[in-house]
Amino acid sequence: MVDFGLRFDLQVGETDTDEYFQEVTRRASTIFQTAFDNSDKVFLVFMDYKYKQRKIRFSNFTFKQIDNLQKTEISYSK
């Protein structure tokens, strides 16, 4: 296991506007497209800290952003 990672601050301006979310999405997409080739396999770690919800649902917004994602490609662990 490698203990390295990168963190990018994608915030700009007010955080409760449509423009904010469009800009954050644009910045995240630019970073992703620069870092990965279309043929690369990517290991995505998604952490959700909601108290009552114990399982990440396949219908989650994050998963909807990934083209051609199959339910069998997702594993869940605590």
N, CA, C and O of each residue as an XYZ file, in Angstrom:
312
protein
N       0.849     -1.185      0.000
C       0.000      0.000      0.000
C       0.889      1.241      0.000
O       1.878      1.299      0.730
N       0.542      2.217     -0.805
C       1.301      3.456     -0.920
C       0.591      4.539     -0.118
O      -0.624      4.705     -0.228
N       1.337      5.260      0.674
C       0.756      6.307      1.514
C       0.956      7.700      0.927
O       1.277      8.646      1.647
N       0.766      7.818     -0.370
C       0.902      9.104     -1.030
C      -0.432      9.517     -1.619
O      -1.259      8.667     -1.949
N      -0.643     10.794     -1.748
C      -1.871     11.276     -2.364
C      -1.737     12.740     -2.711
O      -0.813     13.419     -2.262
N      -2.655     13.212     -3.504
C      -2.721     14.617     -3.872
C      -4.080     15.155     -3.470
O      -5.091     14.455     -3.532
N      -4.083     16.393     -3.062
C      -5.342     17.050     -2.742
C      -5.389     18.354     -3.515
O      -4.432     19.128     -3.494
N      -6.483     18.596     -4.185
C      -6.658     19.827     -4.944
C      -7.823     20.605     -4.348
O      -8.899     20.047     -4.132
N      -7.617     21.875     -4.086
C      -8.698     22.735     -3.620
C      -9.381     23.300     -4.853
O      -8.800     24.114     -5.571
N     -10.594     22.879     -5.098
C     -11.307     23.271     -6.308
C     -12.238     24.459     -6.090
O     -12.867     24.937     -7.033
N     -12.325     24.932     -4.863
C     -13.263     26.001     -4.538
C     -12.821     27.342     -5.122
O     -11.634     27.651     -5.226
N     -13.832     28.118     -5.494
C     -13.619     29.489     -5.935
C     -14.910     30.260     -5.671
O     -15.984     29.831     -6.095
N     -14.816     31.377     -4.984
C     -15.986     32.218     -4.750
C     -17.013     31.627     -3.811
O     -16.710     30.778     -2.973
N     -18.248     32.101     -3.976
C     -19.367     31.630     -3.153
C     -19.681     30.171     -3.478
O     -19.646     29.764     -4.639
N     -19.986     29.395     -2.449
C     -20.156     27.958     -2.642
C     -21.608     27.519     -2.836
O     -21.874     26.318     -2.891
N     -22.527     28.431     -2.939
C     -23.933     28.042     -3.056
C     -24.575     28.523     -4.359
O     -25.778     28.781     -4.403
N     -23.772     28.641     -5.414
C     -24.300     29.106     -6.694
C     -24.076     28.056     -7.784
O     -23.209     27.191     -7.656
N     -24.851     28.140     -8.835
C     -24.668     27.243     -9.978
C     -23.296     27.457    -10.614
O     -22.662     26.503    -11.065
N     -22.843     28.695    -10.648
C     -21.541     29.006    -11.230
C     -20.416     28.318    -10.455
O     -19.446     27.843    -11.045
N     -20.554     28.271     -9.151
C     -19.567     27.587     -8.307
C     -19.443     26.122     -8.710
O     -18.340     25.627     -8.939
N     -20.588     25.424     -8.796
C     -20.564     24.003     -9.121
C     -20.066     23.757    -10.543
O     -19.379     22.766    -10.792
N     -20.397     24.629    -11.462
C     -19.890     24.507    -12.831
C     -18.373     24.660    -12.859
O     -17.685     23.915    -13.557
N     -17.856     25.613    -12.112
C     -16.405     25.841    -12.084
C     -15.675     24.698    -11.387
O     -14.617     24.275    -11.853
N     -16.212     24.194    -10.290
C     -15.603     23.054     -9.598
C     -15.590     21.833    -10.518
O     -14.588     21.121    -10.592
N     -16.689     21.595    -11.211
C     -16.755     20.478    -12.151
C     -15.748     20.655    -13.278
O     -15.088     19.692    -13.667
N     -15.617     21.857    -13.805
C     -14.653     22.125    -14.870
C     -13.229     21.874    -14.386
O     -12.437     21.244    -15.087
N     -12.901     22.363    -13.190
C     -11.548     22.170    -12.646
C     -11.245     20.703    -12.393
O     -10.160     20.229    -12.728
N     -12.192     19.977    -11.803
C     -11.986     18.553    -11.528
C     -11.823     17.772    -12.825
O     -10.968     16.891    -12.913
N     -12.627     18.082    -13.825
C     -12.525     17.406    -15.123
C     -11.188     17.678    -15.789
O     -10.590     16.775    -16.374
N     -10.719     18.905    -15.707
C      -9.428     19.260    -16.302
C      -8.297     18.484    -15.634
O      -7.415     17.964    -16.318
N      -8.314     18.401    -14.322
C      -7.282     17.644    -13.598
C      -7.338     16.172    -14.002
O      -6.305     15.565    -14.286
N      -8.531     15.602    -14.027
C      -8.685     14.187    -14.366
C      -8.206     13.904    -15.788
O      -7.462     12.950    -16.014
N      -8.627     14.724    -16.740
C      -8.259     14.512    -18.144
C      -6.766     14.706    -18.374
O      -6.194     14.076    -19.264
N      -6.134     15.560    -17.594
C      -4.695     15.769    -17.706
C      -3.923     14.599    -17.107
O      -2.876     14.210    -17.625
N      -4.435     14.046    -16.028
C      -3.712     12.999    -15.308
C      -3.878     11.611    -15.920
O      -2.984     10.776    -15.785
N      -4.999     11.346    -16.589
C      -5.295     10.002    -17.061
C      -5.567      9.967    -18.554
O      -6.110     10.913    -19.125
N      -5.178      8.856    -19.179
C      -5.480      8.590    -20.575
C      -6.802      7.823    -20.632
O      -7.200      7.197    -19.650
N      -7.477      7.871    -21.772
C      -8.762      7.171    -21.902
C      -8.655      5.675    -21.654
O      -9.635      5.047    -21.252
N      -7.495      5.097    -21.883
C      -7.338      3.644    -21.710
C      -6.860      3.262    -20.302
O      -6.749      2.074    -19.998
N      -6.579      4.237    -19.449
C      -6.115      3.957    -18.090
C      -7.226      3.370    -17.227
O      -8.393      3.742    -17.351
N      -6.844      2.457    -16.360
C      -7.767      1.965    -15.339
C      -7.571      2.841    -14.105
O      -6.439      3.164    -13.743
N      -8.657      3.220    -13.469
C      -8.611      4.143    -12.335
C      -9.242      3.476    -11.124
O     -10.308      2.870    -11.225
N      -8.585      3.590     -9.989
C      -9.103      3.088     -8.721
C      -9.629      4.289     -7.947
O      -8.847      5.132     -7.507
N     -10.923      4.377     -7.779
C     -11.568      5.513     -7.123
C     -11.974      5.120     -5.709
O     -12.660      4.119     -5.502
N     -11.544      5.916     -4.745
C     -11.948      5.710     -3.363
C     -12.934      6.815     -3.020
O     -12.615      8.001     -3.110
N     -14.121      6.415     -2.631
C     -15.176      7.361     -2.299
C     -15.530      7.179     -0.836
O     -15.932      6.092     -0.420
N     -15.384      8.228     -0.062
C     -15.706      8.147      1.362
C     -16.892      9.058      1.644
O     -16.877     10.242      1.310
N     -17.904      8.495      2.255
C     -19.115      9.231      2.586
C     -19.309      9.141      4.090
O     -19.425      8.042      4.632
N     -19.344     10.262      4.765
C     -19.383     10.279      6.222
C     -20.763     10.598      6.784
O     -20.866     11.266      7.813
N     -21.815     10.136      6.135
C     -23.149     10.339      6.675
C     -23.360      9.373      7.827
O     -23.032      8.191      7.722
N     -23.895      9.865      8.903
C     -24.042      9.063     10.119
C     -25.003      7.896      9.944
O     -24.663      6.768     10.301
N     -26.188      8.136      9.408
C     -27.221      7.103      9.382
C     -27.115      6.183      8.167
O     -27.507      5.018      8.242
N     -26.600      6.678      7.073
C     -26.518      5.859      5.868
C     -25.233      5.036      5.906
O     -24.138      5.598      5.915
N     -25.355      3.738      5.929
C     -24.201      2.858      6.081
C     -23.705      2.283      4.763
O     -22.626      1.693      4.721
N     -24.469      2.442      3.684
C     -24.078      1.850      2.411
C     -24.097      2.912      1.319
O     -25.002      3.744      1.260
N     -23.093      2.872      0.462
C     -23.060      3.774     -0.680
C     -23.927      3.152     -1.770
O     -23.676      2.023     -2.193
N     -24.927      3.866     -2.217
C     -25.864      3.335     -3.204
C     -25.312      3.507     -4.619
O     -24.631      4.490     -4.912
N     -25.609      2.547     -5.489
C     -25.172      2.605     -6.872
C     -25.769      3.815     -7.572
O     -25.179      4.321     -8.526
N     -26.915      4.287     -7.126
C     -27.558      5.449     -7.743
C     -26.916      6.763     -7.288
O     -27.364      7.839     -7.685
N     -25.888      6.684     -6.471
C     -25.197      7.865     -5.965
C     -24.746      8.772     -7.110
O     -24.336      8.283     -8.162
N     -24.818     10.077     -6.912
C     -24.435     11.073     -7.914
C     -23.022     10.831     -8.442
O     -22.776     10.982     -9.638
N     -22.101     10.460     -7.571
C     -20.716     10.231     -7.978
C     -20.636      9.142     -9.034
O     -19.932      9.301    -10.031
N     -21.339      8.052     -8.832
C     -21.303      6.950     -9.783
C     -21.950      7.333    -11.116
O     -21.560      6.821    -12.165
N     -22.923      8.217    -11.076
C     -23.590      8.652    -12.311
C     -22.652      9.468    -13.194
O     -22.921      9.627    -14.384
N     -21.576      9.980    -12.648
C     -20.626     10.786    -13.415
C     -19.641      9.927    -14.205
O     -18.864     10.458    -14.999
N     -19.661      8.615    -14.003
C     -18.717      7.708    -14.648
C     -19.431      6.952    -15.762
O     -20.354      6.179    -15.504
N     -19.000      7.180    -17.009
C     -19.612      6.509    -18.150
C     -19.363      5.006    -18.105
O     -18.280      4.556    -17.731
N     -20.365      4.248    -18.485
C     -20.273      2.787    -18.633
C     -19.879      2.057    -17.353
O     -19.318      0.964    -17.429
N     -20.150      2.612    -16.210
C     -19.844      1.947    -14.939
C     -20.836      0.817    -14.708
O     -22.047      1.013    -14.810
N     -20.324     -0.351    -14.401
C     -21.161     -1.514    -14.136
C     -21.221     -1.762    -12.628
O     -20.230     -1.579    -11.922
N     -22.360     -2.167    -12.155
C     -22.543     -2.435    -10.730
C     -21.547     -3.481    -10.225
O     -21.131     -3.431     -9.067
N     -21.166     -4.418    -11.080
C     -20.228     -5.470    -10.678
C     -18.805     -4.932    -10.485
O     -17.958     -5.614     -9.909
N     -18.545     -3.720    -10.963
C     -17.224     -3.116    -10.831
C     -17.054     -2.364     -9.509
O     -15.978     -1.831     -9.236
N     -18.090     -2.318     -8.701
C     -18.065     -1.567     -7.451
C     -17.971     -2.538     -6.279
O     -18.724     -3.508     -6.203
N     -17.054     -2.270     -5.380
C     -17.010     -3.047     -4.139
C     -17.150     -2.069     -2.971
O     -16.738     -0.913     -3.058
N     -17.725     -2.546     -1.906
C     -18.007     -1.710     -0.744
C     -17.350     -2.336      0.474
O     -17.433     -3.545      0.686
N     -16.702     -1.507      1.264
C     -16.143     -2.004      2.522
C     -16.181     -0.878      3.547
O     -16.191      0.306      3.207
N     -16.202     -1.279      4.789
C     -16.184     -0.305      5.880
C     -14.769     -0.063      6.312
O     -14.528      0.728      7.224
